[in-house]
Amino acid sequence: MKADEKPFESHRSFTPRIRFFYLLSGVAFATLFFGLAWRQLIQASIYEEKEQQQSMRRLITPGTRGNIYDRKGILLVGNRPRFCVVAYLEELRKEFAERYIQLVREQREKNERVDRDDIKRVARAAVLQKYLDKINALLQKNVQIDPKKLERHFYQHMLLPMTLIEDLTPQEYAILTEQLPVRYPIQVYVDSVRVYPYDSLAAHTLGYVVSSSETADSVPGENLTTFSIKGKSGKMGLEARFDSHLQGLSGYEVCLVDPSGYKYEQLLKKHPEQGKDFYCSLDADLQEVAEMALGDNRGAAVALDVRTGEVLVLASKPDFDLNDFTPYLPQATYDAITERGAWVNRATQGLYPPGSPFKVIASIAMLRNGYLDPHDVHNCVGSIMVGNRQFHCNNLWGHGQLDFRHAISLSCNPFFIEHALKCGHEMLADEARRFGLNQVTHIELPETPSSLIPDKQWKKRRDLGSWTGGDTANMVQGQGFTRVTPLQMACFVASLARGETRTQPTLVHDTHKQPKHGGEAIGLRPEHMKALLEGMEMASTEGTAKSVSVQGFRIAAKTGTAQIRVAGVKRFLHIAWFIGFAPIEDPQIAVAVAIEERDDRDLFYGGTTAGPVARAIFKEFARLLQRQMQNGL
C-alpha cells in the first residue's frame, strides 16, 4: 500500500439525501414534541374532563316535600313512607358474568350459534328471577321479571335501584325486613308519597302532585352523566302554586364506575332535605262543614275573613279523593272525574249570573247617586211592565206597599226594576266594576278571566242589538248577560262588611302581614248604609234568607235564584245564591254560596237551597268564635 493511500474511503460532507433525511426527522420530532406538549399542558383539562365523564357518574335523590297545614296547624297534606322491593344491579354483576359464561358453554356444547347479546339478556333475567322467586316465596306472590323493563333499566338507569314490587303492605314490609340479609342485592326501598288525611277535603284548593325528573342545578358535577330518581312536582292547586316552597333539596352521590358501568367507589355524597312547610288560610273545621252541607249538589261555597281577606272556606262540588292520585292516577279514575265534571273548581272558575244578590250592588249605586231613598215606597202588585214585556215578582200576588228595607228583605223585583229604569244600566255597571266584579281576584289559584259586566257597547260589539229597558230590568235582578264567580261575590260582600270596595283574597295564612285590599270607601251616607244593613238583617230573620238564621248571631244576608240557559237543555236551569256576612256589629266572616240545578225535579231557590249551606258555615263559625272567647284567645 502506498504511503498516500488510505485504508478505507471517507466523506468530508453529507450528501443531499442525508441532509433531507435528517431535516425530515427533525421536523417530525419537533411536531411530535409540540403535539405532546400541547396535549399534556394545554389540553390536559379537556382530557381530564372526558376521563371523568367516562368514569364518573352522578345520582340525584329527591328531597321529601314539605307539609301543608290549615290556619290552626291541622295537617292537610303530608307524606307517608312507601315501601318497594328493589334490586341493585351493580351488586349482581359477578353473578351476571358467571351465568353468562355458563350459558355460553351450554350453547357451544350443543353446537348452537352463540348470540352473545341475547345470552347476556337471558343471563341477567335468570339471575334476577332467582332472587325474585325467593321474595315471592316469602310474600306468597308470583311476580315475574319483565325482560324489556330490565334491559331498559340496565342500559339507562344502571346505578339506580330497579323496582320489582311496588307499595308493600305493612305486613309484607315486616316479613322482608326480618328475613332479608343486610348485604343482599334485593332490598326494601323506602320512598315518600303524598298522603291526604281528609281524603277529598279542599281537593281543588290543595291540588295534587305528579312524578317528575329532579333538577340538578345546585348539584356539583353538571358535566357528568346523571341518573335521577323520580321526584314529585305540584300539578294543581297549592301544590302547584307553591311548588318551589314545598320542594325539598335534592341529595346527590358522585361515584366512579368501571367500563361496564358498575359502581365501584363513592366520591361524594349529600343527603336530601325536606322542603318547607306551608300554612294555608283554610279552616279545616269550617271547610269540612261546608262540604258536608253542599253534599251531592253541584256548586261552591266560599268564606273569607272580612278583615284580612284570608280564605276560610273554598269548597267546590263535585270533587275527588286526593289519595287516588297516590302514587299515580289510574286512567279509569281520571276518566270518572272527567265524566262527573269534577275537575272544575266552581268557586274560582264557575261563571254564573249573580241573581238577586246583585240588587245589593244596585242599591249602593242608586243610593249613592240619589236615585233611591230608604223611605221610598213602592206598591208591588206581583209584576211590572217594561216595554211590552212583563217581569214578575217572586211573590206572584205582590208584596203590596213596601219600602227599601222590606224590598231588600223580600227581594221584590218590581221595586228594583222601577228604580233601575230611572238611573240607567250604566250606573249599575259602573258600580259593579267599582267592586271589581269585572276582574279576576288574583287569588293564588287559576281563575276564569271571563267574568262579565255588560253594557250597551259590549252588546253592540257582540251584534246583539241595542240596549233595551228589558236588559236593564234583567241586569238589576242579576239576570241576563252578567256573569261572576262565587269567589268574586264573596269578595264583594266582605268589602261591603268593611265599608270598602275591594277585598284581596289570599290562601296564605300570615298573622304578621297587614292586608292591602286597595279600592276606596263605599261612599254611602251613614243612614243609607244603616238602611241597607237593616234590610239584609231582616232578610235573615223574616225574609227570603230566614233559613240561615243562627240564634244569637246577627247576619246580614241576601238570597237569589238566577236563570241560565245550558246547551242541550230546552228550558232555563236555576242557580241558587246566597251572600252575607256576620256578625253585623263586628263583621268577621263573609260567605257566598252558589248551587246549580241538576234537573226539573229540584226545588231550587236561594233561601231553601243555598241558605242551609251558609247557615252551617255561620253556625260552625259562631261555635268556634265562642270557644275562642272562652279560651281567652
C-alpha positions as CSV (number, residue, x, y, z in Angstrom):
1,M,0.0,0.0,0.0
2,K,1.3,3.4,-0.9
3,A,2.1,5.9,1.7
4,D,-0.6,8.3,0.4
5,E,-3.3,5.6,0.2
6,K,-5.9,5.3,3.0
7,P,-7.2,2.0,4.3
8,F,-10.9,3.0,3.7
9,E,-12.9,5.6,1.8
10,S,-14.0,8.7,3.8
11,H,-16.5,11.5,3.1
12,R,-15.9,15.0,4.3
13,S,-19.5,16.2,3.9
14,F,-23.2,14.8,3.9
15,T,-24.9,14.0,0.7
16,P,-28.1,15.9,-0.1
17,R,-30.1,12.8,0.6
18,I,-28.7,12.5,4.1
19,R,-29.3,16.2,4.7
20,F,-33.0,15.8,3.7
21,F,-33.5,12.7,5.9
22,Y,-32.2,14.5,9.0
23,L,-34.3,17.6,8.2
24,L,-37.4,15.5,7.8
25,S,-36.6,13.6,11.1
26,G,-36.1,16.8,12.9
27,V,-39.4,18.2,11.7
28,A,-41.2,15.0,12.7
29,F,-39.6,15.0,16.1
30,A,-40.5,18.7,16.7
31,T,-44.1,18.1,15.6
32,L,-44.3,15.1,18.0
33,F,-42.7,17.1,20.8
34,F,-45.0,20.1,20.4
35,G,-48.0,17.8,19.9
36,L,-47.3,16.0,23.1
37,A,-46.7,19.3,24.9
38,W,-50.0,20.7,23.6
39,R,-51.9,17.7,24.8
40,Q,-50.2,17.5,28.1
41,L,-50.1,21.1,29.0
42,I,-52.9,22.8,27.1
43,Q,-55.5,20.1,26.5
44,A,-54.9,18.3,29.8
45,S,-58.0,19.7,31.4
46,I,-60.1,18.7,28.4
47,Y,-59.0,15.1,28.5
48,E,-59.3,15.0,32.3
49,E,-62.9,16.1,31.8
50,K,-63.5,13.4,29.3
51,E,-62.0,10.8,31.6
52,Q,-64.3,12.0,34.4
53,Q,-67.3,11.8,32.0
54,Q,-66.4,8.2,31.1
55,S,-65.5,7.0,34.7
56,M,-67.7,9.1,37.0
57,R,-71.5,9.2,37.4
58,R,-73.9,11.4,39.4
59,L,-77.0,10.2,41.2
60,I,-79.7,12.6,42.2
61,T,-82.2,11.8,45.0
62,P,-85.2,14.0,45.6
63,G,-86.0,15.6,48.9
64,T,-89.3,15.0,50.6
65,R,-91.9,17.7,50.1
66,G,-93.0,20.0,52.9
67,N,-96.3,19.5,54.6
68,I,-99.4,21.7,54.2
69,Y,-101.3,22.8,57.3
70,D,-104.5,24.8,57.8
71,R,-104.5,28.0,59.8
72,K,-104.7,26.2,63.1
73,G,-101.9,23.8,62.4
74,I,-104.1,20.8,61.3
75,L,-102.3,18.6,58.8
76,L,-104.0,18.7,55.4
77,V,-101.2,17.3,53.2
78,G,-98.3,15.1,54.5
79,N,-96.0,12.3,53.4
80,R,-96.1,8.6,54.1
81,P,-93.4,6.0,53.5
82,R,-93.9,3.8,50.5
83,F,-92.1,0.5,50.7
84,C,-90.9,-1.2,47.5
85,V,-88.8,-4.3,46.7
86,V,-85.9,-3.2,44.6
87,A,-82.8,-4.7,43.0
88,Y,-79.3,-3.1,42.9
89,L,-78.0,-4.4,39.7
90,E,-74.4,-3.4,40.4
91,E,-74.4,-5.9,43.3
92,L,-75.3,-8.7,40.8
93,R,-72.6,-8.1,38.2
94,K,-70.5,-11.1,39.3
95,E,-73.5,-13.4,39.1
96,F,-74.5,-11.9,35.7
97,A,-71.0,-12.7,34.4
98,E,-71.0,-16.3,35.9
99,R,-74.4,-17.0,34.5
100,Y,-73.4,-15.6,31.1
101,I,-70.3,-17.9,30.9
102,Q,-72.4,-20.9,31.9
103,L,-75.0,-20.2,29.2
104,V,-72.3,-19.7,26.5
105,R,-70.7,-23.1,27.4
106,E,-74.1,-24.8,27.2
107,Q,-74.7,-23.3,23.8
108,R,-71.3,-24.4,22.5
109,E,-71.8,-27.9,23.8
110,K,-75.0,-28.1,21.8
111,N,-73.1,-26.7,18.8
112,E,-75.6,-23.9,18.6
113,R,-74.9,-20.4,17.4
114,V,-73.8,-18.2,20.2
115,D,-75.6,-14.8,20.2
116,R,-73.6,-13.0,23.0
117,D,-76.0,-10.1,23.4
118,D,-79.0,-12.3,23.6
119,I,-77.3,-14.6,26.1
120,K,-76.4,-11.6,28.3
121,R,-80.1,-10.6,28.4
122,V,-81.1,-14.1,29.3
123,A,-78.5,-14.3,32.0
124,R,-79.5,-11.1,33.7
125,A,-83.2,-12.1,33.7
126,A,-82.4,-15.5,35.1
127,V,-80.3,-14.2,37.9
128,L,-82.8,-11.6,38.9
129,Q,-85.7,-14.0,38.7
130,K,-83.9,-16.4,41.0
131,Y,-83.8,-13.7,43.7
132,L,-87.3,-12.6,43.0
133,D,-88.6,-16.2,43.4
134,K,-87.2,-16.1,47.0
135,I,-89.2,-12.9,47.6
136,N,-92.3,-14.5,46.1
137,A,-92.0,-17.4,48.4
138,L,-91.8,-15.1,51.5
139,L,-94.8,-13.0,50.4
140,Q,-96.8,-15.7,48.6
141,K,-96.7,-13.8,45.3
142,N,-95.9,-14.7,41.8
143,V,-94.2,-11.7,40.4
144,Q,-92.2,-12.3,37.1
145,I,-89.4,-10.2,35.7
146,D,-90.3,-8.1,32.7
147,P,-87.2,-8.6,30.3
148,K,-87.9,-5.4,28.4
149,K,-88.1,-3.4,31.6
150,L,-84.9,-5.0,32.9
151,E,-83.0,-4.2,29.8
152,R,-84.2,-0.6,29.6
153,H,-83.2,-0.1,33.3
154,F,-79.9,-1.8,32.8
155,Y,-78.8,0.4,29.9
156,Q,-80.4,3.7,31.0
157,H,-80.5,3.6,34.8
158,M,-77.9,1.1,35.8
159,L,-76.9,2.9,39.1
160,L,-80.5,3.4,40.3
161,P,-82.4,0.7,42.2
162,M,-84.8,-1.2,39.9
163,T,-88.3,-1.6,41.4
164,L,-89.6,-5.2,41.4
165,I,-92.6,-5.0,43.7
166,E,-94.4,-1.7,44.5
167,D,-96.3,-0.5,47.6
168,L,-95.8,-3.3,50.1
169,T,-98.3,-3.7,52.8
170,P,-97.1,-3.2,56.4
171,Q,-97.3,-7.0,56.9
172,E,-95.2,-7.6,53.8
173,Y,-92.7,-5.0,54.9
174,A,-92.3,-6.6,58.3
175,I,-91.7,-10.0,56.8
176,L,-89.0,-8.8,54.4
177,T,-87.1,-6.6,57.0
178,E,-87.0,-9.7,59.2
179,Q,-86.0,-12.2,56.5
180,L,-83.7,-10.3,54.1
181,P,-79.9,-10.2,54.9
182,V,-78.3,-6.8,55.3
183,R,-75.8,-7.4,52.4
184,Y,-78.2,-8.6,49.8
185,P,-78.8,-7.4,46.2
186,I,-82.6,-7.3,46.8
187,Q,-83.7,-4.8,49.4
188,V,-86.7,-2.9,50.6
189,Y,-86.5,0.7,49.4
190,V,-88.3,3.5,51.2
191,D,-89.8,6.2,49.1
192,S,-92.1,9.1,50.1
193,V,-95.5,9.7,48.7
194,R,-98.2,12.3,49.4
195,V,-101.0,11.4,51.9
196,Y,-104.2,13.4,52.4
197,P,-105.6,12.7,55.9
198,Y,-109.0,14.1,55.0
199,D,-109.3,12.4,51.5
200,S,-111.4,14.8,49.3
201,L,-111.3,17.8,51.7
202,A,-110.5,21.0,49.8
203,A,-109.3,18.9,46.9
204,H,-109.4,21.7,44.3
205,T,-107.6,24.0,46.6
206,L,-104.9,21.7,47.9
207,G,-104.2,20.0,44.5
208,Y,-102.0,17.0,43.8
209,V,-98.5,16.1,42.6
210,V,-97.1,14.1,39.7
211,S,-93.8,12.3,39.1
212,S,-91.1,14.5,37.7
213,S,-87.4,14.4,37.0
214,E,-85.3,16.1,39.6
215,T,-83.4,19.2,38.6
216,A,-79.7,19.3,39.5
217,D,-78.8,23.0,39.1
218,S,-77.2,23.2,42.5
219,V,-75.6,19.8,42.5
220,P,-71.8,19.6,41.6
221,G,-70.8,17.6,38.5
222,E,-73.1,19.2,35.9
223,N,-70.9,17.8,33.1
224,L,-71.3,14.2,34.3
225,T,-73.7,11.6,33.2
226,T,-76.6,11.9,35.6
227,F,-79.2,9.4,37.0
228,S,-82.2,10.8,38.8
229,I,-84.7,9.1,41.0
230,K,-88.2,10.4,40.1
231,G,-89.4,13.2,42.4
232,K,-92.7,15.0,42.7
233,S,-93.9,18.3,41.4
234,G,-97.2,20.1,42.0
235,K,-99.7,19.8,39.3
236,M,-102.7,21.6,40.7
237,G,-103.8,23.9,43.5
238,L,-101.5,24.9,46.3
239,E,-99.2,22.0,45.4
240,A,-98.5,23.7,42.1
241,R,-98.7,27.4,43.1
242,F,-96.2,26.9,46.0
243,D,-94.2,24.1,44.4
244,S,-90.8,25.8,44.9
245,H,-91.6,26.4,48.5
246,L,-92.7,22.8,49.2
247,Q,-89.9,21.1,47.1
248,G,-87.2,19.6,49.2
249,L,-83.5,20.0,48.4
250,S,-82.1,17.1,46.3
251,G,-79.4,14.9,47.6
252,Y,-76.7,13.6,45.4
253,E,-73.9,11.0,45.1
254,V,-70.9,11.1,42.7
255,C,-69.2,7.8,42.2
256,L,-66.6,6.0,40.0
257,V,-67.8,3.3,37.6
258,D,-65.9,0.6,35.7
259,P,-66.0,0.3,31.8
260,S,-69.2,-1.8,32.1
261,G,-70.9,1.0,34.1
262,Y,-70.9,-0.7,37.5
263,K,-70.2,1.5,40.5
264,Y,-67.1,0.6,42.5
265,E,-66.2,3.8,44.5
266,Q,-68.2,6.6,46.1
267,L,-66.5,10.0,45.9
268,L,-69.2,12.5,47.2
269,K,-72.5,12.1,49.0
270,K,-75.1,14.5,50.4
271,H,-78.4,13.5,51.8
272,P,-81.6,15.1,50.6
273,E,-83.5,17.6,52.8
274,Q,-87.2,18.0,53.3
275,G,-89.0,21.1,51.8
276,K,-90.6,23.9,53.8
277,D,-94.0,23.6,55.4
278,F,-96.8,25.8,54.2
279,Y,-99.6,27.2,56.3
280,C,-102.7,28.0,54.3
281,S,-105.6,30.2,55.3
282,L,-108.2,27.4,55.3
283,D,-110.0,26.4,58.4
284,A,-110.3,22.6,58.2
285,D,-113.4,22.6,60.5
286,L,-115.3,25.2,58.5
287,Q,-114.2,23.6,55.2
288,E,-115.5,20.2,56.3
289,V,-118.8,21.6,57.5
290,A,-119.3,23.5,54.2
291,E,-118.5,20.4,52.1
292,M,-120.9,18.2,54.1
293,A,-123.6,20.9,53.7
294,L,-123.1,21.0,49.9
295,G,-123.5,17.2,49.8
296,D,-124.1,15.9,46.4
297,N,-125.0,19.2,44.9
298,R,-123.0,20.9,42.1
299,G,-121.8,24.2,43.3
300,A,-119.4,26.1,45.5
301,A,-119.2,27.8,48.9
302,V,-116.6,30.5,49.9
303,A,-116.0,32.1,53.2
304,L,-113.5,34.9,53.8
305,D,-112.0,36.6,56.8
306,V,-113.6,40.1,56.4
307,R,-110.6,42.0,57.8
308,T,-107.7,40.2,56.1
309,G,-109.3,38.6,53.0
310,E,-107.9,35.2,54.1
311,V,-109.9,32.3,52.6
312,L,-111.5,30.3,55.4
313,V,-113.5,28.0,53.1
314,L,-113.1,27.3,49.4
315,A,-115.4,24.3,48.6
316,S,-116.4,23.0,45.2
317,K,-118.6,20.1,44.3
318,P,-118.3,17.5,42.8
319,D,-114.8,16.8,44.0
320,F,-112.4,13.8,44.1
321,D,-110.4,11.9,46.6
322,L,-106.8,13.1,46.5
323,N,-105.5,9.8,47.8
324,D,-106.5,8.3,44.5
325,F,-103.6,10.3,42.9
326,T,-101.0,8.4,45.1
327,P,-98.6,7.1,43.8
328,Y,-100.2,7.8,40.4
329,L,-103.6,8.5,38.9
330,P,-105.1,5.5,37.2
331,Q,-106.7,6.2,33.8
332,A,-110.1,4.8,34.9
333,T,-110.1,7.3,37.9
334,Y,-109.2,10.2,35.6
335,D,-112.0,9.3,33.2
336,A,-114.5,9.1,36.1
337,I,-113.5,12.5,37.4
338,T,-113.8,13.9,33.9
339,E,-117.3,12.4,33.4
340,R,-118.6,13.9,36.6
341,G,-117.2,17.3,35.7
342,A,-115.2,17.3,38.9
343,W,-112.0,18.9,37.6
344,V,-113.6,22.4,37.6
345,N,-113.1,24.5,40.7
346,R,-116.6,26.1,40.7
347,A,-115.5,28.5,43.4
348,T,-113.0,30.3,41.2
349,Q,-113.9,29.1,37.7
350,G,-117.7,28.7,37.8
351,L,-119.4,31.6,36.0
352,Y,-123.0,32.3,36.9
353,P,-125.5,35.1,36.7
354,P,-125.5,36.6,40.3
355,G,-129.3,36.7,40.7
356,S,-130.8,38.9,43.4
357,P,-127.6,39.4,45.4
358,F,-126.9,41.9,42.6
359,K,-129.7,44.0,44.0
360,V,-127.3,44.9,46.9
361,I,-124.8,46.4,44.3
362,A,-127.6,48.1,42.5
363,S,-128.9,49.6,45.8
364,I,-125.5,51.1,46.6
365,A,-125.4,52.6,43.1
366,M,-128.8,54.1,43.4
367,L,-128.4,55.3,47.0
368,R,-125.0,56.9,46.2
369,N,-126.4,58.8,43.1
370,G,-129.7,59.9,44.6
371,Y,-132.0,57.6,42.6
372,L,-133.2,55.8,45.7
373,D,-134.2,57.0,49.2
374,P,-134.6,54.5,52.0
375,H,-138.0,55.8,52.6
376,D,-139.2,55.3,49.1
377,V,-142.4,53.2,48.9
378,H,-143.5,51.0,46.0
379,N,-146.8,49.3,45.6
380,C,-145.9,45.8,44.3
381,V,-148.8,44.1,42.5
382,G,-146.8,41.0,41.5
383,S,-145.3,42.2,38.2
384,I,-144.2,45.2,36.3
385,M,-144.3,46.0,32.6
386,V,-141.2,47.1,30.8
387,G,-142.0,48.0,27.2
388,N,-144.2,45.1,26.0
389,R,-142.6,42.6,28.4
390,Q,-144.0,41.7,31.8
391,F,-141.5,41.0,34.7
392,H,-142.9,39.0,37.6
393,C,-142.1,39.3,41.3
394,N,-141.1,36.3,43.3
395,N,-144.5,36.8,45.0
396,L,-147.0,36.4,42.2
397,W,-149.7,38.1,44.3
398,G,-147.5,41.0,45.1
399,H,-146.0,42.5,48.3
400,G,-148.3,45.5,48.4
401,Q,-146.8,48.7,49.9
402,L,-143.2,48.3,50.9
403,D,-140.1,50.4,51.5
404,F,-136.5,49.9,50.7
405,R,-135.7,47.7,53.8
406,H,-138.6,45.4,53.0
407,A,-137.7,45.3,49.3
408,I,-134.3,44.0,50.2
409,S,-135.6,41.6,52.8
410,L,-138.3,40.2,50.5
411,S,-136.3,40.6,47.2
412,C,-139.1,42.5,45.5
413,N,-138.3,42.6,41.7
414,P,-140.7,45.4,40.7
415,F,-139.3,47.7,43.4
416,F,-135.7,47.5,42.0
417,I,-136.7,47.4,38.3
418,E,-138.7,50.7,38.8
419,H,-135.6,52.4,40.3
420,A,-133.1,50.9,37.9
421,L,-135.0,52.2,34.9
422,K,-134.7,55.7,36.4
423,C,-130.9,55.5,37.0
424,G,-130.0,53.5,33.9
425,H,-127.8,50.5,33.3
426,E,-124.5,52.4,33.0
427,M,-124.7,53.3,36.7
428,L,-125.3,49.7,37.7
429,A,-122.4,48.5,35.5
430,D,-120.0,51.2,36.9
431,E,-120.9,50.2,40.5
432,A,-120.2,46.5,39.8
433,R,-116.9,47.4,38.2
434,R,-116.0,49.6,41.2
435,F,-116.3,46.5,43.3
436,G,-114.0,44.6,40.9
437,L,-116.6,42.2,39.5
438,N,-115.2,42.6,36.0
439,Q,-111.7,41.5,37.1
440,V,-110.1,38.4,38.4
441,T,-109.4,38.5,42.2
442,H,-105.7,37.4,41.9
443,I,-106.1,34.6,44.4
444,E,-103.3,32.1,44.3
445,L,-105.3,29.7,42.1
446,P,-106.3,29.6,38.5
447,E,-109.4,31.8,37.8
448,T,-111.7,32.2,34.8
449,P,-110.9,35.5,33.1
450,S,-114.3,35.7,31.5
451,S,-116.5,37.4,34.2
452,L,-118.8,39.9,32.6
453,I,-120.4,43.2,33.5
454,P,-122.2,44.1,30.3
455,D,-123.2,47.5,28.9
456,K,-124.6,48.8,25.6
457,Q,-121.1,48.9,24.0
458,W,-120.5,45.3,24.8
459,K,-123.9,44.3,23.4
460,K,-123.2,46.2,20.2
461,R,-119.8,44.6,19.7
462,R,-121.4,41.2,20.0
463,D,-124.1,42.1,17.4
464,L,-126.8,41.5,19.9
465,G,-128.8,44.7,19.1
466,S,-129.2,47.9,21.1
467,W,-129.6,48.0,24.8
468,T,-133.2,47.9,26.0
469,G,-135.2,48.6,29.1
470,G,-135.7,44.9,29.4
471,D,-131.9,44.4,29.6
472,T,-131.8,46.9,32.5
473,A,-134.6,45.1,34.2
474,N,-132.7,41.8,33.8
475,M,-129.4,43.4,35.0
476,V,-130.8,44.8,38.2
477,Q,-132.1,41.3,39.1
478,G,-128.7,39.7,38.4
479,Q,-130.1,38.0,35.2
480,G,-129.3,38.4,31.5
481,F,-125.7,38.7,30.4
482,T,-123.9,39.3,33.8
483,R,-121.5,36.6,34.9
484,V,-119.5,36.3,38.1
485,T,-117.8,33.6,40.2
486,P,-118.7,32.7,43.8
487,L,-115.3,34.0,44.9
488,Q,-116.0,37.4,43.4
489,M,-119.3,37.6,45.2
490,A,-117.6,36.6,48.5
491,C,-115.1,39.4,47.9
492,F,-117.9,41.9,47.3
493,V,-119.8,41.0,50.5
494,A,-116.5,41.1,52.5
495,S,-115.9,44.6,51.1
496,L,-119.4,45.6,52.0
497,A,-118.9,44.4,55.5
498,R,-115.8,46.7,55.9
499,G,-117.5,49.6,54.0
500,E,-114.9,49.4,51.2
501,T,-115.0,48.5,47.5
502,R,-112.2,45.9,47.2
503,T,-111.1,42.7,49.0
504,Q,-107.9,40.9,48.1
505,P,-108.4,37.2,48.8
506,T,-105.5,35.1,49.8
507,L,-104.8,31.4,50.7
508,V,-101.7,32.3,52.7
509,H,-102.1,32.4,56.4
510,D,-99.9,35.2,57.7
511,T,-100.7,36.8,61.1
512,H,-98.0,39.5,60.7
513,K,-98.9,40.8,57.2
514,Q,-101.1,43.8,57.0
515,P,-103.8,43.4,54.4
516,K,-103.7,45.6,51.3
517,H,-107.1,45.5,49.6
518,G,-106.9,48.6,47.6
519,G,-110.2,50.2,46.5
520,E,-111.9,53.0,48.3
521,A,-114.6,53.7,50.8
522,I,-118.1,52.8,49.6
523,G,-119.3,56.3,49.9
524,L,-122.7,55.7,51.4
525,R,-124.1,58.1,53.9
526,P,-124.4,56.5,57.4
527,E,-128.2,56.4,57.2
528,H,-128.1,54.8,53.8
529,M,-125.7,52.1,55.0
530,K,-127.8,51.6,58.1
531,A,-130.9,51.1,56.0
532,L,-129.2,48.6,53.7
533,L,-127.8,46.5,56.5
534,E,-131.2,46.6,58.3
535,G,-132.8,45.2,55.2
536,M,-130.2,42.5,54.9
537,E,-130.6,41.5,58.5
538,M,-134.4,41.4,58.1
539,A,-133.8,39.0,55.2
540,S,-132.1,36.6,57.7
541,T,-134.8,36.9,60.3
542,E,-138.1,37.2,58.4
543,G,-137.4,37.4,54.7
544,T,-136.1,35.2,52.0
545,A,-132.9,34.2,53.9
546,K,-134.5,33.2,57.2
547,S,-133.3,29.6,56.7
548,V,-129.8,30.9,57.5
549,S,-130.7,32.3,60.9
550,V,-128.4,31.3,63.8
551,Q,-129.6,32.2,67.3
552,G,-127.5,34.9,68.9
553,F,-125.6,35.6,65.7
554,R,-126.7,38.7,63.7
555,I,-126.3,38.0,60.0
556,A,-126.7,40.4,57.0
557,A,-127.9,38.3,54.1
558,K,-129.3,38.3,50.6
559,T,-130.5,35.3,48.6
560,G,-131.4,34.9,44.9
561,T,-132.3,32.5,42.2
562,A,-130.8,33.1,38.8
563,Q,-131.7,31.5,35.5
564,I,-129.2,30.3,33.0
565,R,-129.6,28.6,29.6
566,V,-127.5,25.5,29.1
567,A,-126.6,24.0,25.8
568,G,-128.7,20.9,25.0
569,V,-131.3,21.8,27.7
570,K,-134.7,23.1,26.4
571,R,-135.5,25.2,29.5
572,F,-133.7,27.5,31.8
573,L,-131.8,26.0,34.7
574,H,-131.6,27.8,38.1
575,I,-128.6,28.9,40.2
576,A,-129.4,29.2,43.9
577,W,-127.4,32.1,45.5
578,F,-126.6,33.3,49.0
579,I,-124.3,36.1,50.1
580,G,-123.9,37.5,53.6
581,F,-121.6,38.4,56.5
582,A,-121.7,38.2,60.3
583,P,-121.8,39.3,63.0
584,I,-123.3,42.7,61.8
585,E,-121.9,44.6,64.8
586,D,-118.4,43.3,64.3
587,P,-118.1,41.7,60.8
588,Q,-115.6,38.8,60.8
589,I,-116.8,36.3,58.2
590,A,-118.2,36.8,54.7
591,V,-119.9,33.9,52.8
592,A,-121.1,33.3,49.3
593,V,-122.8,30.1,48.1
594,A,-123.9,29.1,44.5
595,I,-125.6,25.8,43.7
596,E,-126.5,24.6,40.2
597,E,-129.9,23.0,39.5
598,R,-129.5,19.5,38.1
599,D,-132.9,18.7,36.8
600,D,-136.5,20.0,37.0
601,R,-137.3,17.8,40.0
602,D,-135.1,20.0,42.1
603,L,-136.9,22.8,44.0
604,F,-134.2,25.4,43.6
605,Y,-134.4,28.7,45.5
606,G,-131.7,30.8,47.1
607,G,-133.2,30.7,50.6
608,T,-134.1,27.0,50.6
609,T,-131.1,25.6,48.7
610,A,-128.1,27.8,49.3
611,G,-129.3,29.2,52.6
612,P,-128.8,26.0,54.6
613,V,-125.2,25.7,53.4
614,A,-124.5,29.2,54.5
615,R,-126.2,28.5,57.9
616,A,-124.0,25.5,58.5
617,I,-120.9,27.7,57.9
618,F,-122.2,30.5,60.1
619,K,-123.2,28.1,62.9
620,E,-119.8,26.4,63.0
621,F,-118.0,29.8,62.9
622,A,-120.1,31.0,65.8
623,R,-119.3,27.9,67.7
624,L,-115.5,28.3,67.1
625,L,-115.8,32.0,67.9
626,Q,-117.4,31.3,71.3
627,R,-114.8,28.7,72.1
628,Q,-112.0,31.2,71.3
629,M,-113.7,33.7,73.6
630,Q,-113.9,31.1,76.4
631,N,-110.2,30.2,76.0
632,G,-109.3,33.9,76.1
633,L,-107.9,33.9,72.6
